[in-house]
Amino acid sequence: MIYGDDGETIVAYLGVNEDGEMMFQLQSKSKTDKREVIMSIDDNGGRFDSLNKMGENVAFIAVTNDG
């Protein structure tokens, strides 16, 4: 985990998520700004998610289980 300049808020993470996927996550340090980018590697290949400042998914790119 990488913390913001306040030393408390997590702004980046590289590791395994709850589904066992390897992931890299960047997020805003603001409590009200929900911008976030996630890249992960899963059984099918990988995926990319981008969320706006409201926390809504604005971009999703993934490899499906059919290749």
Residue frames as a rotation matrix with the C-alpha (Angstrom) as fourth column:
MET 1
0.578 0.816 0.000 0.00
0.816 -0.578 0.000 0.00
0.000 0.000 -1.000 0.00
ILE 2
-0.641 -0.680 0.356 1.08
0.668 -0.723 -0.176 3.56
0.377 0.125 0.918 -0.70
TYR 3
0.150 0.671 -0.726 -0.26
0.917 -0.370 -0.153 6.36
-0.371 -0.642 -0.671 1.48
GLY 4
0.591 0.162 0.790 -0.97
0.534 -0.813 -0.233 9.98
0.604 0.560 -0.567 0.57
ASP 5
-0.270 -0.786 0.556 0.92
0.107 -0.598 -0.794 12.94
0.957 -0.155 0.245 1.97
ASP 6
0.323 0.434 0.841 -1.13
-0.794 -0.360 0.490 12.77
0.515 -0.826 0.228 5.17
GLY 7
-0.691 -0.722 0.033 0.44
-0.652 0.602 -0.461 9.37
0.313 -0.340 -0.887 5.90
GLU 8
-0.581 0.551 0.598 -2.97
-0.360 0.485 -0.797 7.80
-0.730 -0.678 -0.084 6.59
THR 9
0.463 0.856 -0.231 -5.05
-0.545 0.069 -0.836 7.69
-0.700 0.512 0.498 3.40
ILE 10
-0.221 -0.484 0.847 -4.33
0.384 0.755 0.531 4.82
-0.897 0.442 0.019 0.99
VAL 11
0.256 0.260 -0.931 -3.85
-0.649 -0.667 -0.365 6.16
-0.716 0.698 -0.002 -2.55
ALA 12
0.110 -0.244 -0.964 -2.34
-0.884 0.419 -0.207 3.11
0.454 0.874 -0.170 -4.28
TYR 13
0.293 0.014 0.956 -2.35
-0.614 0.769 0.177 -0.64
-0.733 -0.639 0.234 -3.82
LEU 14
-0.013 -0.312 -0.950 -0.54
-0.853 0.499 -0.152 -3.49
0.522 0.808 -0.273 -5.56
GLY 15
-0.752 -0.215 0.623 -1.49
-0.558 0.711 -0.428 -6.97
-0.351 -0.669 -0.655 -4.46
VAL 16
-0.867 0.468 -0.171 -4.20
0.320 0.786 0.528 -9.62
0.382 0.403 -0.832 -4.53
ASN 17
-0.492 0.775 0.396 -7.90
-0.786 -0.591 0.180 -8.76
0.374 -0.223 0.900 -4.28
GLU 18
-0.200 0.496 0.845 -10.69
-0.773 0.450 -0.447 -10.80
-0.602 -0.743 0.293 -2.65
ASP 19
0.844 0.517 -0.144 -11.11
-0.478 0.603 -0.639 -12.87
-0.244 0.608 0.756 -5.86
GLY 20
0.452 -0.760 0.467 -7.44
0.359 0.634 0.685 -13.88
-0.817 -0.141 0.559 -5.90
GLU 21
0.735 -0.165 0.658 -6.67
0.619 -0.232 -0.750 -11.58
0.276 0.959 -0.068 -8.86
MET 22
-0.362 -0.859 -0.362 -3.44
0.876 -0.446 0.182 -9.59
-0.318 -0.251 0.914 -9.00
MET 23
0.586 0.663 0.466 -4.42
0.770 -0.635 -0.065 -5.90
0.252 0.397 -0.883 -9.08
PHE 24
-0.737 -0.668 -0.102 -3.03
0.675 -0.720 -0.159 -2.38
0.033 -0.186 0.982 -9.21
GLN 25
0.356 0.934 0.038 -5.33
0.898 -0.353 0.262 0.34
0.258 -0.059 -0.964 -7.85
LEU 26
-0.866 -0.488 0.111 -4.97
0.446 -0.853 -0.272 4.13
0.227 -0.186 0.956 -7.76
GLN 27
0.196 0.979 -0.058 -7.53
0.900 -0.157 0.407 6.25
0.389 -0.132 -0.912 -5.95
SER 28
0.085 -0.053 0.995 -8.12
-0.057 -0.997 -0.048 9.83
0.995 -0.053 -0.088 -4.88
LYS 29
-0.763 -0.401 -0.507 -7.10
0.469 0.196 -0.861 10.65
0.444 -0.895 0.038 -1.33
SER 30
-0.714 0.576 0.398 -10.23
-0.643 -0.764 -0.049 12.78
0.276 -0.290 0.916 -0.90
LYS 31
-0.815 0.488 0.314 -13.09
0.120 0.671 -0.732 11.24
-0.568 -0.558 -0.605 1.08
THR 32
0.156 0.946 -0.285 -15.67
-0.162 -0.260 -0.952 12.85
-0.975 0.194 0.112 -1.24
ASP 33
0.187 -0.189 -0.964 -13.85
-0.977 -0.139 -0.163 12.40
-0.103 0.972 -0.211 -4.57
LYS 34
0.480 0.148 0.865 -14.31
-0.310 0.951 0.009 8.77
-0.821 -0.273 0.502 -5.61
ARG 35
0.615 -0.299 -0.729 -12.04
-0.759 0.026 -0.651 8.77
0.214 0.954 -0.211 -8.71
GLU 36
0.185 -0.508 0.841 -10.28
-0.463 0.710 0.531 5.45
-0.867 -0.488 -0.103 -9.09
VAL 37
0.321 -0.176 -0.931 -8.46
-0.878 0.314 -0.362 3.30
0.355 0.933 -0.053 -11.64
ILE 38
0.263 -0.202 0.943 -8.05
-0.529 0.787 0.316 -0.46
-0.807 -0.583 0.100 -11.28
MET 39
0.151 -0.265 -0.952 -6.05
-0.869 0.423 -0.255 -2.82
0.471 0.866 -0.167 -13.48
SER 40
0.159 -0.072 0.985 -6.15
-0.726 0.667 0.166 -6.51
-0.669 -0.741 0.053 -12.70
ILE 41
-0.549 -0.349 -0.759 -5.05
-0.734 0.635 0.239 -9.87
0.399 0.689 -0.606 -14.03
ASP 42
0.113 0.646 0.755 -7.53
-0.809 0.501 -0.308 -12.72
-0.577 -0.576 0.579 -13.76
ASP 43
-0.115 -0.123 0.986 -8.08
0.126 0.983 0.137 -16.21
-0.985 0.140 -0.097 -15.17
ASN 44
0.670 0.505 0.544 -9.31
0.590 0.081 -0.803 -14.78
-0.450 0.859 -0.243 -18.49
GLY 45
0.108 -0.690 0.716 -6.47
0.820 -0.346 -0.457 -12.30
0.562 0.636 0.528 -19.02
GLY 46
-0.767 -0.389 -0.510 -7.19
0.624 -0.639 -0.451 -8.98
-0.150 -0.664 0.733 -17.40
ARG 47
0.321 0.886 0.334 -9.40
0.892 -0.401 0.208 -5.94
0.318 0.231 -0.919 -17.02
PHE 48
-0.868 -0.477 0.137 -9.34
0.428 -0.860 -0.280 -2.17
0.251 -0.184 0.950 -16.58
ASP 49
0.259 0.944 -0.206 -11.90
0.945 -0.203 0.257 -0.13
0.201 -0.261 -0.944 -14.61
SER 50
-0.847 -0.439 0.300 -12.16
0.371 -0.892 -0.260 3.64
0.382 -0.109 0.918 -14.34
LEU 51
0.092 0.881 -0.465 -14.52
0.995 -0.067 0.070 5.44
0.030 -0.469 -0.883 -11.94
ASN 52
-0.036 -0.028 0.999 -15.48
0.320 -0.947 -0.015 9.12
0.947 0.319 0.043 -11.97
LYS 53
-0.799 -0.391 0.457 -15.55
-0.227 -0.508 -0.831 11.48
0.557 -0.768 0.317 -8.98
MET 54
0.047 0.891 0.452 -19.02
-0.977 -0.055 0.208 10.18
0.210 -0.451 0.867 -8.05
GLY 55
-0.469 -0.319 0.823 -17.73
-0.570 0.821 -0.007 6.57
-0.674 -0.473 -0.567 -7.95
GLU 56
0.657 0.748 0.089 -19.62
-0.350 0.407 -0.844 5.61
-0.668 0.524 0.529 -11.13
ASN 57
-0.117 -0.679 0.724 -17.95
0.467 0.606 0.644 3.24
-0.876 0.414 0.246 -13.60
VAL 58
0.477 0.246 -0.844 -17.12
-0.483 -0.729 -0.485 5.24
-0.735 0.639 -0.229 -16.75
ALA 59
0.190 -0.438 -0.879 -14.85
-0.903 0.273 -0.331 2.75
0.385 0.856 -0.344 -18.53
PHE 60
0.302 -0.096 0.949 -14.56
-0.504 0.828 0.244 -1.03
-0.809 -0.552 0.201 -18.32
ILE 61
0.288 -0.315 -0.904 -12.35
-0.870 0.309 -0.385 -3.10
0.401 0.897 -0.185 -20.60
ALA 62
0.044 -0.241 0.969 -11.97
-0.704 0.681 0.201 -6.84
-0.709 -0.691 -0.140 -20.04
VAL 63
-0.675 -0.207 -0.708 -11.18
-0.619 0.682 0.391 -10.17
0.402 0.702 -0.588 -21.61
THR 64
0.322 0.874 0.365 -14.16
-0.947 0.295 0.131 -12.50
0.007 -0.387 0.922 -21.29
ASN 65
-0.017 -0.308 0.951 -14.05
-0.484 0.835 0.262 -16.20
-0.875 -0.456 -0.163 -20.60
ASP 66
0.776 0.303 0.553 -14.58
0.304 0.589 -0.749 -16.94
-0.552 0.749 0.365 -24.32
GLY 67
-0.127 -0.955 0.266 -11.26
0.855 0.030 0.517 -15.26
-0.502 0.294 0.813 -25.23
